[in-house]
Amino acid sequence: MRLPAFALAALVLAQPAAAQVGYPPEKSPFRDINKKWSLTALYGRLGGDGGKVGIGPHDGPTYGGRLEMVLGTPVAAALTVSHGSLVRDVVNVDSLGVHRTGPYDQSVLMVEGALQLNITGKKTWHRLAPFIGISAGWVHGSASSAVAKADSSGFEFGNKFYWSPSAGTRLFLTRRMFLRGDARYVSWKLSYPTVYARNPSQDPNIPIIVIPDGKLDEWDGAFEWRVGLGFSF
């Protein structure tokens, strides 16, 4: 079993080199990526609905910067810092019913580390360098003064861990300058205030409960697309 497995691995690893056979260097679809570092300015759009209650941060633009370093032929590591100008709803409950208002401004600061697998290694193919990646980080939510006044439930987004798988490509305009585009799914855990599982109704036949099943946490997620302009050095 070892010999077929070794042969298959050798065949896969040989594909980039074999693909260039028969091309003069100036006409090859492959070009080397010689620089180890890159810096990219990013702009994106995060979607989502704020979870089952709608009070999580969602739906707004994001922008930031990404510093990337190539670790080996196919793998790179990156640090990204970004800011999101998002929104959220406010949900309060009392003996008269559930009251929903919003959306209100909800900004977030996101700091993350990422590992990226460059599918074409340290080369571009027709100027393209596709990739897949995984990232994890810390996000801090800062509510506006309007939210603080409107929300009597005690909910605060606060500090959260999040993770995100992604896929995309770079398009090299020159040897050093490139456009970057990716799509990813961002996921963090929301914790709801206990008041959402209580029934303040004075009539037991008319329950007023925000979360009837009593589950006061959930993993909320949203798709985000990002574009950027980068420079290798």
Secondary structure as UniProt FT lines:
FT   HELIX           2..19
FT   TURN            20..22
FT   HELIX           25..27
FT   STRAND          30..32
FT   STRAND          37..46
FT   TURN            51..54
FT   STRAND          60..70
FT   STRAND          75..94
FT   TURN            95..96
FT   STRAND          97..118
FT   TURN            119..122
FT   STRAND          123..125
FT   TURN            126..127
FT   STRAND          128..143
FT   HELIX           145..150
FT   STRAND          159..172
FT   STRAND          177..191
FT   HELIX           194..197
FT   TURN            204..205
FT   TURN            212..213
FT   STRAND          217..232
//
